[in-house]
Amino acid sequence: MIAIVKNLSELTLAHWLLRIPISVVFIQQGFSKFPVSPDDAAGYELPYLVWWFVAYGELGAGFGLLIGGIILSWKNILNSLGD
């Protein structure tokens, strides 16, 4: 059990294996909806406000995943410097 716990500490950057592909998909799908127009919203039978939130929400989610990972990695680097 102790060996498993010691090996887990080496996987501190494994979250990037999920963050990068998911954020690329969110950002790509968000940019594909630009420019946000009422005609595109009507094509999907959605109100314009919902379409606007979808487009900007996908961009925000993609960039949020990347920025969150950077902040998490930066925090780990600063913690290791302090020890």
C-alpha positions as CSV (number, residue, x, y, z in Angstrom):
1,M,0.0,0.0,0.0
2,I,2.8,2.4,0.8
3,A,4.4,1.8,-2.6
4,I,1.2,2.7,-4.3
5,V,0.9,5.9,-2.4
6,K,4.5,6.9,-3.2
7,N,3.9,6.2,-6.9
8,L,0.8,8.4,-6.9
9,S,2.9,11.4,-6.1
10,E,4.6,11.0,-9.5
11,L,1.3,11.5,-11.3
12,T,0.8,15.1,-10.3
13,L,0.6,16.3,-13.9
14,A,-1.8,13.6,-15.2
15,H,-4.8,15.9,-15.1
16,W,-3.4,17.6,-18.2
17,L,-4.2,14.4,-20.2
18,L,-7.9,15.3,-19.7
19,R,-7.7,19.0,-19.5
20,I,-6.1,19.7,-22.8
21,P,-8.3,17.6,-25.1
22,I,-11.5,18.6,-23.4
23,S,-10.6,22.3,-23.5
24,V,-9.6,22.1,-27.2
25,V,-13.0,20.6,-28.0
26,F,-14.9,23.3,-26.0
27,I,-12.9,26.1,-27.5
28,Q,-13.3,24.7,-31.0
29,Q,-17.0,24.3,-30.6
30,G,-17.3,27.7,-29.1
31,F,-15.4,29.4,-31.9
32,S,-17.5,27.6,-34.5
33,K,-20.6,29.5,-33.2
34,F,-19.1,32.9,-33.9
35,P,-20.3,35.4,-34.9
36,V,-23.3,34.8,-32.7
37,S,-26.4,35.7,-34.7
38,P,-30.1,35.3,-34.2
39,D,-30.3,33.4,-37.6
40,D,-28.1,30.7,-36.2
41,A,-30.1,30.4,-33.0
42,A,-33.3,30.2,-35.1
43,G,-31.7,27.3,-37.1
44,Y,-31.5,25.3,-33.9
45,E,-34.9,26.6,-32.7
46,L,-33.3,28.3,-29.7
47,P,-33.8,31.8,-28.3
48,Y,-31.0,34.2,-29.1
49,L,-30.1,34.6,-25.4
50,V,-29.7,30.8,-25.0
51,W,-27.5,30.7,-28.1
52,W,-25.4,33.5,-26.8
53,F,-24.8,31.8,-23.4
54,V,-24.0,28.5,-25.2
55,A,-21.3,30.1,-27.4
56,Y,-19.7,32.1,-24.7
57,G,-20.1,29.3,-22.1
58,E,-18.2,26.9,-24.3
59,L,-15.4,29.4,-24.7
60,G,-15.4,30.1,-21.0
61,A,-15.3,26.4,-20.1
62,G,-12.4,25.7,-22.4
63,F,-10.3,28.6,-21.2
64,G,-11.4,27.9,-17.6
65,L,-10.1,24.4,-17.8
66,L,-6.7,25.6,-19.1
67,I,-6.4,28.5,-16.6
68,G,-7.5,26.3,-13.7
69,G,-4.8,23.8,-14.6
70,I,-2.2,26.5,-14.8
71,I,-3.2,27.9,-11.5
72,L,-3.1,24.4,-10.0
73,S,0.3,23.6,-11.4
74,W,1.7,27.0,-10.3
75,K,0.4,26.4,-6.8
76,N,2.2,23.0,-6.7
77,I,5.4,24.6,-7.9
78,L,5.3,27.3,-5.2
79,N,4.5,24.7,-2.5
80,S,7.5,22.6,-3.6
81,L,9.8,25.7,-3.4
82,G,8.7,26.4,0.1
83,D,9.6,23.0,1.5
